[in-house]
Amino acid sequence: MKRLVILGGGESGVGTALLGKSKDFDVFVSDKGKIKEKYKEVLIHNEIEWEEGAHSESRILKADLVMKSPGIPDKAPLVKQIREKGISIVSEIEFAARYTQATIIGITGSNGKTTTACLTHHILKQELEVGLAGNIGDSFAKQVLEKDYPNYVLEISSFQLDDIVDFKPHIAIITNITPDHLDRYDYQFENYIASKFRIVLNQTKEDYLIYDADDPVILEWLEKHPIQSKLLPFSLVKKIENGAYYSNNKITITIDNNQIDMSTRDLTLEGKHNIKNAMAASTVAQLLRIRKQTIRESLENFHGVEHRLEQVLKINKVQYINDSKATNVNATYYALESMDAPTVWIVGGEDKGNNYQELYQFVNEKVKAIICLGVDNEKLLENFSSMVDVIIETQYMSEAVKIAYKLAEAGDNVLLSPACASFDLFENYEDRGRQFKQAVRNL
């Protein structure tokens, strides 16, 4: 009986444990931190061995195969030991894909991947049986075990791609590539880029890559590294013969001379970045033969993702907007770009080696006050104090929202778009976004 050791007892770890057990592996789950009660109950109920609060090396190094949580870096001493012993390490995505024959749509990128994944799933589910997994919702492994859909939309992070071997999506999407998570890639942008492009590693000429043709990083990489997949670019600025482009308030998608046009006037999602997300999702739908009418209707009734430019409440004619999912500078760039009123901006958290220069133009144009919400705000103060009259520091969400309430006047926006990770003050970006929403409701 082969031994499967799982590092990390979260959603992906427990899903993998269940699938592994059903495939007759001897399964052991080890978590250095605490395992949540709901996951412990599942492990106990299914008689799967587990430990928390420490890793027992002697038990782990007996593995035939290790699945590690994407949160554990390769630099971790235990991971190095496992590799030195020649034990194979895979991600949940790799492990689960071995047990399904489904058509897989894999979506990666620095920003826009959650919205694109949810939108793609929203369109496809009107006519196909399709699961949504990866970085989102129930784990891929658990869905393969319990439902095994014929199609999956997977949102995949670079960390998950780092540990793939044979994984191959039939349709891959790269939404964009901007510096993010550089702390995990030795502060080398090219390492991070290469990691994202692992999504096409095993693709053949029968498979597709949909990508942003306006992104210089993607274009440069493709020029230097020819790939086998059929290329379907999308663009806001140039006409695309095979792929999708936007012009005069409409999206045109052409695949093998089959063309559809769609007006963007009725899109519920605002902002140029969402036109790109819509082009990517519609291209997938077109490839999978979803009817044009279904694609149009789905784009018009899709309401977006929680914590991504989510309109919370209007109080005294001030709109409060939760963009807690903006954990890097580029995501915040999109948020500030789409502001059409003077904005009180709540920013800050755990900095991942951010360069704030690309935000200067919007801060000068649109931001009237900045509230820094982080343990260490030095970099924010250095970058922005000369641009706004008011810049204030706090370490409490409730206080940040009260300050914003005092500073904002009728017609203004209050925007939480942190451009940083949340781990210094919050459990994760969802926790940060929920605290923001609660604080707004308590005003």
Secondary structure, 3 states (H helix, E strand, C coil): CCEEEEECCCHHHHHHHHHHHHCCCEEEEEECCCCCHHHHHHHHHCCCEEEECCCCHHHHCCCCEEEECCCCCCCCHHHHHHHHCCCEEECHHHHHHCCCCCEEEEEECCCCHHHHHHHHHHHHCCCCCEEEEECCCCCHHHHHHHCCCCEEEEECCHHHHHCCCCCCCCEEEECCCCCCCHHHCCCCHHHHHHHHHHHHCCCCCCCEEEEECCCHHHHHHHHHCCCCCEEEEEECCCCCCCEEEEECCEEEEEECCEEEEEECCCCCCCCHHHHHHHHHHHHHHHHCCCCHHHHHHHHHCCCCCCCCCEEEEEECCEEEEECCCCCCHHHHHHHHHCCCCCEEEEECCECCCCCCHHHHHHHHHHEEEEEEECCCCHHHHHHHCCCCCEEEEECCHHHHHHHHHHHCCCCCEEEECCCCECCCCCCCHHHHHHHHHHHHHCC
